[in-house]
Amino acid sequence: MLHRPLIYALLLASGFLTCTVGADDSARTPLGAPCFEACQWTLRPIRFTDADGMSPLPKVRSCKSPLGLTSLYLCIRVYCTDDERNAGLDYLNAICQKSQQTAIPPFDDVVGNYTYEDISRVRRLQQDEWEDAAPFPEVVIASDEFFGLSYNTLSLTILAFVVMNIVFCTQGYRVFPGNLYFPEVFTQGWRYVSDRTGIISFANFPLIWLFGMRNNLLMWLTGWDFGTYNNFHRWVARVATVQAIVHSVGYTVLVFDSWEGFIAYWQEMWWTTGEIATILMSLLLPFSLYWMRRNVYEAFLIIHIVFSVIILATMWGHVSVFGARYYQIVWVCVFIWLLDRALRVLRTLAFNIKFWNSKAKATYDENANIVRLSIPYSTSFYRPQPGTFYYLHLLDDVRFWESHPFTVSSIHTPHSSDTEMDVRRSYDETGEETSLLSGSGKDSSSPSRTAEPTMNFLIRPYDSSTRRLAQRAAAAPEWPRPASLRVIVEGPYGHTQPFHRFDSLLFVVGGSGIVVPLSYLDTLLATTTTATRRQRRRIHIVWAVRETAFASSVLREDLREYFRARDNGFAPLSLDVYVTGGAAVAAAAAAAAAAAAGGDADEVGVVEDSLSFQLASEELPPKGFHVRHGRPDARDEVEDAVRELGDGDRLAVVACGPARMADDARKAVVDLLGRGRAPSPSSIEYFEESFNW
């Protein structure tokens, strides 16, 4: 028989999972083509004036009405991808052949002759004429407003959870005067509220532990990332803490008669352990603020782990007064924690069965303040993928038990394909090095230029562990050769975005967010297998960076070969570097670059407040490469990218950087779609790459 606390826990979990899993159901429709089904269901109640279009049976209208089929095909063409179109039409054709003994006409035969100008003149179906409308004598396309009937799923999920907890804690009480156990109504109310808030607070513990784990199985079910569930983790913890405070305050009000009597309660283990748990839960809230996580992460992590263990132990003591009735909640939390640790071990062993023997090469560029870390993956059961991140333990560090996440900046596979050989020629083959933004002439000895497959990381040293990593790399015995470090690699985490499906990509990144476009460049070039497709795809990177030396290092070591590949028929790549250190810094960089090229600053050229720099051995500034000072306007960049879209092109806007920059890019995309300034709602898609802890 299930005890009451476990029932509460199951109710809370099922309610939360209904919100989280159900919220993403649209992404897993039976067809795997939600856009196709959206078009189909929008047109389902509509009747047309042709013979079959007047049928009362939706299947007849869907399979045989020329006006209905044309309307469906145009909706698919405007809003859906090719993959969704093909999957949806195959499904519809099978249904029509089975139920109506007829095949639907080919897509191109119906709408292939429609130009974008023709489509713009087609009547738009509005919401107010969707139901109970007279039959349409013409082809229609569902208006954009049908695709704006959305909501903030994450916020509503959190709101639903908070409301559910409030309802559970406040409803269903029966208080009345004359109660034989609690004669006063006041006492009844406090007792019932205190009991229920304590039980539900404890019932929330499994969700807190589950959502805070790296290996949360719900991420695979819903598609939401670690940052989303970490946000859920914090909100569930806040709700549980408020409930614990109400529980503790309520019982304090109930038992307080005199200070002597109140102090006597502190001699009881169940009372003392419960109060300690509430106090520690309350302290964890300020200790988990963003400032703590950002600036003193190690202190935050230690406090978090120690307090969590003590809270579980004290809760065990607190509920011991009821015997074993409530112990199962503690065991659920322990099981979740152990399962997460077991999966971490499996991920580590999958990368290298001899996990203690993974060797990394690290170099530190003091001028750029950047560490380049290269780790061979030949022992791994899987090939690293772009956009994923790994947790790294530095075994040579004094705090070897700490692990920190780093996103893969590039994947080097020697001689994996002609494309990659052309695009990513090794440093040893070119045998040359030219400073781009600074006049440094040092051999960087980049660890990524190796003869074995490696995954590479760009790491900006801040405080604590990354600063110690930089110190170890700088103290290499044979500097500038890379330092050899022992590491434990745990991963991968995250997922690869489908950027290869887009014809144009705009990356708006800040600082070390440059690793996001770097991670995908090889894949984007490798997937443009035909010359036509390579010429058509456009990749534009807008990068805001404070230090010119950092930009110089990345351009010299990571982007030089991509610019060279432009002349070999690969995808057009353009880069705008915004130096945010001020105009004086940009001017000094221009002079340094000109001097390194053997000229003067005037020969570099200043056009509309931008500076172009030499790449490698080229004598003229590379096409599509500019350096500016100041901060980029994300909105202008997005609008410019949309204006350059060709007929039928799709644009991916990818943001990774400061919150304000990402907010501006996201708002620009939303505004363009909301005002109908995009070619179609399916022509622009927004991606935000960030790691939230």
C-alpha positions as CSV (number, residue, x, y, z in Angstrom):
1,M,0.0,0.0,0.0
2,L,1.4,3.4,-1.0
3,H,1.9,5.8,1.9
4,R,0.6,9.4,1.7
5,P,4.0,11.1,1.1
6,L,4.8,8.8,-1.9
7,I,1.3,9.5,-3.3
8,Y,2.0,13.3,-3.1
9,A,5.4,12.7,-4.8
10,L,3.8,10.7,-7.6
11,L,1.1,13.3,-8.1
12,L,3.6,16.2,-8.3
13,A,5.9,14.2,-10.6
14,S,3.1,13.1,-12.9
15,G,1.8,16.7,-13.0
16,F,5.2,18.1,-13.9
17,L,5.9,15.4,-16.4
18,T,2.5,16.0,-18.1
19,C,3.5,19.6,-18.5
20,T,7.1,18.9,-19.7
21,V,6.5,15.8,-21.9
22,G,3.1,16.9,-23.2
23,A,4.5,20.4,-24.0
24,D,6.7,18.9,-26.6
25,D,4.2,16.4,-28.1
26,S,4.0,18.6,-31.3
27,A,7.5,17.7,-32.1
28,R,6.7,14.0,-32.1
29,T,3.6,13.7,-34.2
30,P,2.8,10.3,-35.8
31,L,4.2,11.6,-39.1
32,G,7.2,13.3,-37.6
33,A,6.0,16.3,-39.7
34,P,4.1,18.7,-37.3
35,C,4.1,21.5,-39.9
36,F,2.3,19.2,-42.5
37,E,-0.3,18.2,-39.9
38,A,-0.8,21.9,-38.9
39,C,-1.6,22.7,-42.5
40,Q,-3.9,19.7,-42.8
41,W,-5.8,20.4,-39.6
42,T,-6.2,24.1,-40.4
43,L,-7.9,23.2,-43.7
44,R,-9.9,20.2,-42.3
45,P,-13.2,22.1,-41.6
46,I,-12.9,24.1,-44.8
47,R,-15.2,23.3,-47.8
48,F,-14.7,24.3,-51.4
49,T,-17.1,24.8,-54.2
50,D,-15.8,22.1,-56.4
51,A,-17.7,18.8,-56.4
52,D,-15.6,16.8,-54.0
53,G,-14.9,19.9,-51.9
54,M,-18.5,20.0,-50.8
55,S,-18.4,16.5,-49.4
56,P,-19.3,16.2,-45.7
57,L,-16.5,13.7,-45.3
58,P,-13.1,15.3,-44.5
59,K,-11.2,12.4,-46.2
60,V,-13.0,12.9,-49.4
61,R,-12.2,16.6,-49.4
62,S,-8.6,15.9,-48.5
63,C,-8.0,13.3,-51.2
64,K,-10.2,14.5,-54.1
65,S,-10.9,18.2,-54.0
66,P,-8.6,20.0,-56.4
67,L,-9.1,23.3,-54.6
68,G,-8.5,21.6,-51.2
69,L,-5.4,19.8,-52.4
70,T,-3.9,22.9,-54.0
71,S,-4.6,24.9,-50.8
72,L,-2.8,22.1,-48.8
73,Y,0.2,22.0,-51.1
74,L,0.6,25.8,-51.1
75,C,0.4,25.8,-47.3
76,I,3.2,23.1,-47.2
77,R,5.3,25.1,-49.7
78,V,5.0,28.3,-47.7
79,Y,5.5,27.0,-44.2
80,C,7.1,23.5,-44.2
81,T,10.5,22.0,-45.0
82,D,11.2,19.5,-47.7
83,D,11.5,16.6,-45.3
84,E,8.2,17.4,-43.6
85,R,6.5,17.8,-47.0
86,N,7.7,14.4,-48.3
87,A,6.8,12.6,-45.1
88,G,3.3,14.2,-45.0
89,L,2.5,13.6,-48.6
90,D,3.6,10.0,-48.4
91,Y,1.3,9.5,-45.4
92,L,-1.6,11.3,-47.1
93,N,-1.2,9.3,-50.3
94,A,-1.3,6.0,-48.4
95,I,-4.5,7.1,-46.6
96,C,-6.2,8.2,-49.8
97,Q,-5.3,5.0,-51.7
98,K,-6.6,2.9,-48.8
99,S,-9.8,4.8,-48.0
100,Q,-10.7,6.4,-51.4
101,Q,-8.9,4.1,-53.9
102,T,-7.1,7.1,-55.4
103,A,-3.7,8.6,-55.4
104,I,-3.0,12.3,-54.7
105,P,-1.4,14.2,-57.6
106,P,2.4,14.9,-57.5
107,F,3.4,18.0,-55.6
108,D,5.3,19.7,-58.5
109,D,2.4,19.1,-60.9
110,V,0.0,21.1,-58.7
111,V,2.1,24.0,-57.4
112,G,5.3,23.8,-59.4
113,N,4.2,26.7,-61.6
114,Y,3.3,29.0,-58.7
115,T,5.8,31.8,-58.4
116,Y,6.4,33.7,-55.1
117,E,4.5,36.6,-56.7
118,D,1.5,34.3,-57.5
119,I,1.6,32.9,-53.9
120,S,1.6,36.4,-52.5
121,R,-1.7,37.1,-54.3
122,V,-3.5,33.9,-53.0
123,R,-6.3,34.6,-50.5
124,R,-5.3,34.2,-46.9
125,L,-7.6,32.2,-44.6
126,Q,-8.3,34.2,-41.4
127,Q,-9.2,32.9,-38.0
128,D,-12.6,34.5,-38.0
129,E,-13.6,32.7,-41.1
130,W,-12.2,29.3,-40.2
131,E,-15.3,27.6,-38.9
132,D,-18.9,27.8,-40.2
133,A,-17.7,29.7,-43.3
134,A,-19.4,29.6,-46.7
135,P,-17.6,27.3,-49.2
136,F,-14.6,28.9,-50.8
137,P,-14.6,29.2,-54.6
138,E,-10.8,29.6,-54.7
139,V,-7.5,28.4,-53.4
140,V,-6.6,29.7,-49.9
141,I,-3.5,29.6,-47.7
142,A,-3.7,29.7,-43.9
143,S,-2.7,33.1,-42.7
144,D,0.4,33.6,-40.5
145,E,-1.8,34.2,-37.4
146,F,-2.6,30.5,-37.3
147,F,1.1,29.9,-36.7
148,G,1.2,32.6,-34.0
149,L,-1.1,30.7,-31.6
150,S,1.8,29.8,-29.4
151,Y,2.7,30.3,-25.8
152,N,5.8,30.3,-23.6
153,T,5.9,26.6,-22.8
154,L,8.7,26.8,-20.2
155,S,7.1,29.7,-18.3
156,L,3.7,28.0,-18.3
157,T,5.2,24.7,-17.1
158,I,6.7,26.5,-14.2
159,L,3.5,28.4,-13.5
160,A,1.5,25.3,-13.7
161,F,3.8,23.6,-11.1
162,V,3.6,26.6,-8.7
163,V,-0.2,26.8,-9.0
164,M,-0.5,23.0,-8.5
165,N,1.6,23.2,-5.3
166,I,-0.5,26.2,-4.0
167,V,-3.7,24.3,-4.6
168,F,-2.4,21.2,-2.9
169,C,-1.3,23.2,0.1
170,T,-4.5,25.3,0.5
171,Q,-7.5,23.3,-0.6
172,G,-9.5,20.5,1.1
173,Y,-9.3,21.5,4.8
174,R,-12.4,21.0,7.0
175,V,-12.1,23.2,10.1
176,F,-15.0,23.7,12.6
177,P,-15.4,24.6,16.2
178,G,-15.7,21.8,18.7
179,N,-13.2,19.5,17.2
180,L,-12.3,17.0,19.9
181,Y,-8.6,16.9,19.0
182,F,-8.0,20.6,18.2
183,P,-10.9,22.6,19.8
184,E,-9.9,26.0,18.3
185,V,-10.3,26.7,14.6
186,F,-7.1,28.6,14.6
187,T,-5.2,25.6,15.9
188,Q,-6.8,23.3,13.3
189,G,-5.9,25.6,10.4
190,W,-2.2,26.0,11.5
191,R,-1.9,22.2,12.1
192,Y,-3.4,21.1,8.8
193,V,-1.4,23.7,6.8
194,S,1.8,22.9,8.6
195,D,1.4,19.1,8.0
196,R,0.6,19.4,4.4
197,T,3.3,21.9,3.4
198,G,5.8,19.7,5.2
199,I,4.7,16.6,3.4
200,I,4.6,18.2,0.0
201,S,7.9,20.0,0.5
202,F,9.5,16.6,1.2
203,A,7.6,15.0,-1.8
204,N,9.3,17.6,-4.1
205,F,12.7,16.4,-3.2
206,P,12.9,13.7,-6.0
207,L,12.1,16.3,-8.6
208,I,14.8,18.6,-7.2
209,W,17.4,15.8,-7.4
210,L,16.3,14.6,-10.8
211,F,16.3,18.0,-12.5
212,G,19.7,18.9,-11.1
213,M,21.5,15.9,-12.5
214,R,23.6,15.9,-15.7
215,N,22.1,12.6,-16.8
216,N,18.4,13.5,-16.6
217,L,16.4,11.0,-18.6
218,L,13.7,13.6,-19.2
219,M,16.0,15.6,-21.4
220,W,15.9,12.7,-23.9
221,L,12.1,12.5,-23.7
222,T,11.3,16.2,-24.1
223,G,14.3,17.6,-26.1
224,W,14.8,20.3,-23.5
225,D,18.4,20.9,-22.6
226,F,20.2,20.9,-19.3
227,G,19.8,24.7,-18.8
228,T,16.0,24.3,-19.0
229,Y,15.9,21.5,-16.5
230,N,18.3,23.4,-14.3
231,N,15.9,26.3,-14.3
232,F,13.1,23.8,-13.3
233,H,15.5,22.5,-10.6
234,R,15.8,25.9,-9.1
235,W,12.1,26.6,-9.2
236,V,11.1,23.3,-7.6
237,A,13.7,24.0,-4.9
238,R,12.3,27.5,-4.3
239,V,8.7,26.1,-3.9
240,A,9.9,23.3,-1.6
241,T,11.9,25.8,0.5
242,V,8.9,28.1,0.9
243,Q,6.8,25.1,1.9
244,A,9.4,24.0,4.4
245,I,9.5,27.5,5.9
246,V,5.7,27.6,6.3
247,H,5.9,24.1,7.8
248,S,8.5,25.2,10.4
249,V,6.9,28.5,11.2
250,G,3.5,26.8,11.6
251,Y,4.8,24.3,14.1
252,T,6.7,27.0,15.9
253,V,3.4,29.0,16.3
254,L,1.6,25.8,17.5
255,V,4.1,24.7,20.1
256,F,5.3,28.1,21.4
257,D,3.9,28.7,24.9
258,S,6.9,29.9,26.7
259,W,10.6,30.2,26.0
260,E,11.4,27.4,28.4
261,G,8.9,25.1,26.6
262,F,10.1,26.1,23.2
263,I,13.8,25.5,24.1
264,A,12.8,22.0,25.4
265,Y,11.6,21.1,21.9
266,W,15.2,21.5,20.7
267,Q,16.2,18.5,22.8
268,E,14.1,16.3,20.5
269,M,16.0,15.0,17.4
270,W,13.0,15.2,15.1
271,W,12.5,18.8,15.9
272,T,16.2,19.8,15.7
273,T,16.9,18.0,12.5
274,G,13.8,19.5,10.8
275,E,14.8,23.0,11.8
276,I,18.3,22.4,10.6
277,A,17.0,21.2,7.2
278,T,14.8,24.2,6.8
279,I,17.6,26.6,7.7
280,L,20.0,25.0,5.2
281,M,17.4,25.0,2.5
282,S,16.8,28.7,3.1
283,L,20.5,29.4,3.0
284,L,20.9,27.5,-0.3
285,L,18.7,30.0,-2.1
286,P,21.1,33.0,-1.7
287,F,24.1,30.7,-2.1
288,S,22.8,29.6,-5.5
289,L,22.3,33.1,-6.9
290,Y,23.8,33.7,-10.4
291,W,26.6,35.9,-8.9
292,M,27.8,33.0,-6.8
293,R,27.6,30.5,-9.7
294,R,29.4,32.9,-12.0
295,N,32.2,34.3,-9.7
296,V,32.9,31.6,-7.1
297,Y,31.6,28.5,-8.8
298,E,33.8,26.1,-6.7
299,A,32.5,27.6,-3.4
300,F,28.9,27.4,-4.8
301,L,29.4,23.7,-5.8
302,I,31.0,22.7,-2.4
303,I,28.3,24.4,-0.4
304,H,25.6,22.9,-2.7
305,I,26.8,19.4,-2.3
306,V,27.6,19.6,1.5
307,F,24.2,21.2,2.3
308,S,22.3,18.8,0.1
309,V,23.9,15.8,1.9
310,I,23.1,17.3,5.3
311,I,19.6,18.2,4.3
312,L,18.9,14.6,3.2
313,A,20.5,13.2,6.5
314,T,18.5,15.6,8.7
315,M,15.3,14.9,6.8
316,W,15.9,11.2,7.6
317,G,16.2,12.1,11.2
318,H,13.2,14.5,11.1
319,V,10.8,11.8,9.7
320,S,12.2,9.0,11.9
321,V,9.5,9.9,14.4
322,F,7.0,8.3,12.0
323,G,9.0,5.1,11.6
324,A,9.9,4.0,8.0
325,R,6.8,5.6,6.5
326,Y,8.7,8.5,4.8
327,Y,12.1,6.9,4.2
328,Q,11.3,5.9,0.6
329,I,11.5,9.6,-0.5
330,V,15.1,9.7,0.8
331,W,15.9,6.5,-1.0
332,V,14.5,7.8,-4.3
333,C,16.8,10.8,-4.1
334,V,19.8,8.6,-3.3
335,F,18.9,6.3,-6.2
336,I,18.7,9.3,-8.6
337,W,22.1,10.5,-7.4
338,L,23.7,7.0,-7.7
339,L,22.2,6.5,-11.2
340,D,23.6,9.8,-12.3
341,R,27.1,8.9,-11.0
342,A,26.9,5.5,-12.7
343,L,26.0,7.1,-16.1
344,R,28.8,9.6,-15.6
345,V,31.2,6.7,-15.1
346,L,29.8,4.9,-18.3
347,R,30.3,8.1,-20.3
348,T,33.9,8.4,-19.1
349,L,34.7,4.8,-19.8
350,A,33.1,5.1,-23.3
351,F,35.6,7.8,-24.1
352,N,38.6,5.9,-22.8
353,I,38.4,2.6,-21.0
354,K,41.8,3.6,-19.4
355,F,40.2,6.9,-18.2
356,W,43.3,7.8,-16.2
357,N,45.5,7.7,-19.2
358,S,43.9,10.3,-21.5
359,K,46.5,12.8,-22.5
360,A,45.8,16.4,-23.6
361,K,48.1,19.0,-25.2
362,A,47.7,22.6,-24.0
363,T,49.2,25.9,-25.1
364,Y,48.6,29.3,-23.5
365,D,48.8,32.5,-25.6
366,E,49.5,35.1,-23.0
367,N,48.7,38.0,-25.4
368,A,45.4,36.6,-26.3
369,N,44.7,35.1,-22.9
370,I,43.5,31.9,-24.3
371,V,44.3,28.2,-23.7
372,R,44.1,25.8,-26.6
373,L,43.4,22.2,-25.4
374,S,43.6,19.3,-27.8
375,I,42.5,15.8,-26.7
376,P,42.9,12.7,-28.9
377,Y,39.7,10.6,-29.2
378,S,41.1,7.5,-31.0
379,T,40.2,5.4,-27.9
380,S,36.6,6.6,-27.9
381,F,33.6,4.5,-28.9
382,Y,32.1,7.5,-30.7
383,R,33.3,10.4,-32.8
384,P,32.8,13.8,-31.2
385,Q,30.1,15.9,-32.8
386,P,29.9,19.7,-33.3
387,G,28.0,21.7,-30.7
388,T,28.5,19.1,-27.9
389,F,30.4,19.8,-24.6
390,Y,32.4,17.7,-22.3
391,Y,33.3,17.8,-18.6
392,L,37.0,17.7,-18.0
393,H,38.9,16.7,-14.9
394,L,42.5,17.9,-14.8
395,L,44.4,15.1,-13.0
396,D,47.5,17.2,-12.7
397,D,45.6,19.9,-10.9
398,V,45.6,20.2,-7.1
399,R,41.7,20.0,-7.3
400,F,41.6,17.1,-9.6
401,W,38.1,16.2,-8.4
402,E,36.6,19.3,-10.0
403,S,35.1,19.1,-13.5
404,H,34.0,21.9,-15.8
405,P,32.1,21.9,-19.0
406,F,33.8,23.0,-22.3
407,T,32.3,23.2,-25.8
408,V,34.1,21.5,-28.6
409,S,35.5,24.2,-30.9
410,S,36.7,21.9,-33.7
411,I,37.2,18.3,-34.5
412,H,40.4,17.3,-36.4
413,T,40.4,14.1,-38.3
414,P,43.6,13.8,-40.5
415,H,42.9,13.0,-44.1
416,S,39.2,12.2,-43.4
417,S,38.1,13.6,-46.7
418,D,39.2,15.8,-49.6
419,T,36.9,18.5,-48.5
420,E,38.4,18.7,-45.0
421,M,41.9,18.5,-46.4
422,D,41.2,21.4,-48.7
423,V,39.5,23.5,-46.0
424,R,41.6,22.6,-43.0
425,R,45.2,22.3,-44.3
426,S,47.5,21.7,-41.4
427,Y,49.9,24.3,-40.0
428,D,52.9,22.2,-41.1
429,E,51.8,22.1,-44.7
430,T,51.4,25.9,-45.1
431,G,54.6,26.5,-43.2
432,E,53.7,30.2,-42.6
433,E,52.2,32.5,-40.1
434,T,51.1,36.0,-40.5
435,S,49.7,38.2,-37.7
436,L,46.2,39.5,-38.4
437,L,45.3,41.9,-35.7
438,S,48.6,42.1,-33.8
439,G,52.2,42.0,-34.8
440,S,53.1,39.0,-32.8
441,G,55.5,36.7,-34.6
442,K,55.7,33.8,-32.2
443,D,55.1,30.3,-33.2
444,S,51.9,29.3,-31.4
445,S,52.5,25.6,-31.9
446,S,48.8,25.0,-31.9
447,P,48.0,21.6,-30.3
448,S,45.2,21.1,-32.8
449,R,47.7,20.5,-35.7
450,T,48.4,16.8,-35.0
451,A,48.5,13.6,-37.0
452,E,45.9,11.9,-34.9
453,P,42.2,12.6,-34.5
454,T,41.6,15.1,-31.8
455,M,38.8,17.3,-30.4
456,N,39.9,20.8,-29.6
457,F,38.8,23.4,-27.1
458,L,39.3,27.1,-26.8
459,I,39.3,28.1,-23.1
460,R,39.3,31.6,-21.7
461,P,41.0,31.6,-18.3
462,Y,39.1,33.4,-15.6
463,D,39.6,32.4,-12.0
464,S,40.4,29.2,-10.1
465,S,40.6,26.0,-12.3
466,T,40.9,27.7,-15.7
467,R,43.5,30.1,-14.4
468,R,45.5,27.2,-13.0
469,L,45.1,25.4,-16.4
470,A,46.6,28.5,-18.1
471,Q,49.5,28.5,-15.6
472,R,50.3,24.9,-16.3
473,A,50.2,25.4,-20.0
474,A,52.5,28.4,-19.8
475,A,54.9,26.5,-17.6
476,A,55.5,23.8,-20.3
477,P,59.2,22.6,-20.0
478,E,59.7,23.0,-23.8
479,W,57.6,26.1,-24.4
480,P,56.3,27.0,-26.9
481,R,55.7,23.3,-27.5
482,P,52.4,22.3,-25.9
483,A,52.3,21.1,-22.3
484,S,51.2,17.5,-21.8
485,L,48.3,17.1,-19.2
486,R,46.4,14.1,-18.0
487,V,42.7,14.5,-18.1
488,I,39.5,12.6,-17.5
489,V,36.9,13.2,-20.2
490,E,33.2,12.8,-19.4
491,G,30.7,13.3,-22.2
492,P,29.4,14.1,-24.6
493,Y,26.5,16.2,-23.4
494,G,24.3,18.5,-25.5
495,H,23.3,17.9,-29.1
496,T,24.2,19.0,-32.6
497,Q,21.8,21.5,-34.2
498,P,20.6,20.8,-37.8
499,F,22.3,23.8,-39.3
500,H,23.0,21.9,-42.5
501,R,19.3,22.3,-43.4
502,F,19.7,26.1,-43.9
503,D,20.8,28.0,-46.9
504,S,22.0,31.0,-44.9
505,L,23.4,31.2,-41.3
506,L,24.0,34.2,-39.1
507,F,26.1,33.7,-36.0
508,V,25.8,36.5,-33.5
509,V,28.4,35.7,-30.8
510,G,30.4,37.4,-28.1
511,G,33.8,36.5,-26.6
512,S,34.4,32.8,-26.3
513,G,31.0,32.2,-27.9
514,I,33.0,32.1,-31.2
515,V,33.5,28.3,-30.4
516,V,29.9,27.7,-31.6
517,P,30.4,28.7,-35.3
518,L,33.9,27.2,-35.2
519,S,32.5,23.9,-34.1
520,Y,30.1,23.7,-37.1
521,L,32.2,25.1,-39.9
522,D,33.7,21.8,-41.0
523,T,30.3,20.1,-41.0
524,L,28.6,23.0,-42.9
525,L,31.3,22.8,-45.6
526,A,31.3,19.0,-45.8
527,T,27.5,18.9,-46.3
528,T,27.7,21.3,-49.2
529,T,28.6,18.4,-51.5
530,T,27.8,20.1,-54.8
531,A,29.3,23.3,-56.3
532,T,25.9,24.9,-56.7
533,R,25.0,24.3,-53.0
534,R,28.4,25.5,-51.8
535,Q,28.1,28.7,-53.7
536,R,24.5,29.2,-52.5
537,R,25.0,28.7,-48.8
538,R,26.1,31.9,-46.9
539,I,27.7,31.9,-43.5
540,H,28.1,35.2,-41.7
541,I,29.7,35.6,-38.3
542,V,29.3,38.7,-36.2
543,W,31.7,38.5,-33.3
544,A,32.1,41.0,-30.5
545,V,35.4,40.7,-28.6
546,R,37.2,42.9,-26.2
547,E,40.8,42.0,-27.0
548,T,42.3,42.3,-30.5
549,A,44.9,39.7,-29.5
550,F,42.2,37.1,-28.8
551,A,40.6,37.8,-32.2
552,S,44.0,37.7,-33.9
553,S,44.7,34.2,-32.4
554,V,41.4,32.8,-33.5
555,L,41.7,34.2,-37.0
556,R,45.2,33.0,-37.5
557,E,44.8,29.5,-36.0
558,D,41.1,28.7,-36.7
559,L,39.7,30.7,-39.5
560,R,42.5,31.3,-42.0
561,E,42.0,28.2,-44.0
562,Y,38.3,28.8,-44.3
563,F,38.9,32.2,-45.9
564,R,41.4,30.5,-48.3
565,A,38.7,28.0,-49.2
566,R,36.4,30.7,-50.6
567,D,38.5,30.7,-53.8
568,N,38.0,26.9,-54.1
569,G,34.2,27.0,-54.5
570,F,33.3,26.5,-50.9
571,A,30.5,28.3,-49.0
572,P,30.9,32.1,-48.9
573,L,32.1,33.0,-45.4
574,S,32.1,36.5,-44.0
575,L,33.2,37.8,-40.7
576,D,32.6,41.1,-38.9
577,V,34.8,41.4,-35.8
578,Y,33.6,44.1,-33.4
579,V,36.4,45.2,-31.0
580,T,34.6,46.5,-27.9
581,G,37.7,47.9,-26.3
582,G,37.3,51.3,-27.9
583,A,38.3,53.2,-31.1
584,A,41.9,53.6,-29.8
585,V,42.3,49.9,-29.6
586,A,41.0,49.3,-33.1
587,A,43.3,52.0,-34.5
588,A,46.3,50.6,-32.7
589,A,45.4,47.2,-34.1
590,A,45.2,48.6,-37.6
591,A,48.6,50.1,-37.3
592,A,50.0,46.9,-36.0
593,A,48.5,44.9,-38.8
594,A,49.8,47.3,-41.4
595,A,53.3,47.2,-39.9
596,A,53.2,43.4,-39.9
597,A,52.3,43.5,-43.6
598,G,55.3,45.8,-44.3
599,G,53.2,48.9,-45.0
600,D,51.6,51.7,-43.0
601,A,48.2,52.2,-41.5
602,D,46.9,54.2,-44.5
603,E,47.5,51.2,-46.7
604,V,45.0,49.1,-44.8
605,G,42.1,51.4,-45.5
606,V,39.3,52.7,-43.4
607,V,35.9,52.5,-45.0
608,E,32.7,53.4,-43.1
609,D,34.5,53.1,-39.8
610,S,35.6,49.5,-40.6
611,L,39.1,48.1,-40.9
612,S,40.2,45.2,-43.2
613,F,43.2,43.2,-42.4
614,Q,45.5,40.9,-44.3
615,L,45.1,37.2,-44.2
616,A,48.0,34.8,-44.5
617,S,50.2,35.7,-47.5
618,E,47.5,37.6,-49.4
619,E,48.5,41.2,-50.2
620,L,44.9,42.6,-50.1
621,P,42.3,42.4,-47.3
622,P,40.2,39.3,-47.7
623,K,36.8,39.7,-49.1
624,G,34.0,39.6,-46.5
625,F,36.3,40.3,-43.5
626,H,36.0,43.5,-41.5
627,V,37.0,44.7,-38.1
628,R,35.0,47.5,-36.5
629,H,35.0,49.1,-33.1
630,G,32.0,49.3,-30.8
631,R,29.2,46.9,-30.2
632,P,27.2,45.1,-32.9
633,D,23.5,45.9,-33.4
634,A,22.0,42.4,-33.4
635,R,18.7,43.7,-34.8
636,D,20.3,45.3,-37.8
637,E,22.4,42.2,-38.5
638,V,19.3,40.0,-38.5
639,E,17.3,42.3,-40.7
640,D,20.2,42.5,-43.2
641,A,20.5,38.7,-43.3
642,V,16.7,38.5,-44.0
643,R,17.0,41.0,-46.8
644,E,19.7,39.0,-48.5
645,L,17.6,35.8,-48.6
646,G,16.8,34.4,-52.0
647,D,13.5,32.7,-53.1
648,G,12.9,29.7,-51.0
649,D,16.0,30.2,-48.8
650,R,16.0,29.5,-45.1
651,L,17.9,31.4,-42.5
652,A,19.2,30.2,-39.1
653,V,20.0,32.9,-36.6
654,V,22.3,31.5,-33.9
655,A,23.2,33.5,-30.8
656,C,25.8,32.7,-28.2
657,G,27.1,35.5,-25.9
658,P,26.0,38.0,-23.4
659,A,22.3,37.9,-22.4
660,R,21.6,41.3,-23.9
661,M,23.0,40.3,-27.3
662,A,21.0,37.1,-27.4
663,D,17.8,39.0,-26.3
664,D,18.3,41.5,-29.1
665,A,18.8,38.8,-31.7
666,R,15.8,36.8,-30.5
667,K,13.5,39.9,-30.4
668,A,14.6,40.8,-33.9
669,V,13.5,37.4,-35.2
670,V,10.2,37.6,-33.3
671,D,9.5,41.1,-34.6
672,L,10.3,40.1,-38.2
673,L,8.0,37.1,-38.1
674,G,5.3,39.0,-36.2
675,R,5.2,41.9,-38.6
676,G,5.2,39.6,-41.7
677,R,8.6,41.0,-42.9
678,A,10.1,37.5,-43.4
679,P,9.5,35.7,-46.7
680,S,7.5,33.1,-44.7
681,P,7.2,31.9,-41.1
682,S,9.3,28.9,-42.0
683,S,12.1,30.9,-43.6
684,I,13.7,32.0,-40.3
685,E,14.6,29.9,-37.2
686,Y,16.3,31.1,-34.0
687,F,18.8,29.0,-32.0
688,E,20.4,30.0,-28.8
689,E,23.5,28.2,-27.7
690,S,24.5,28.7,-24.1
691,F,25.4,26.7,-21.0
692,N,23.5,27.6,-17.9
693,W,24.5,26.3,-14.5
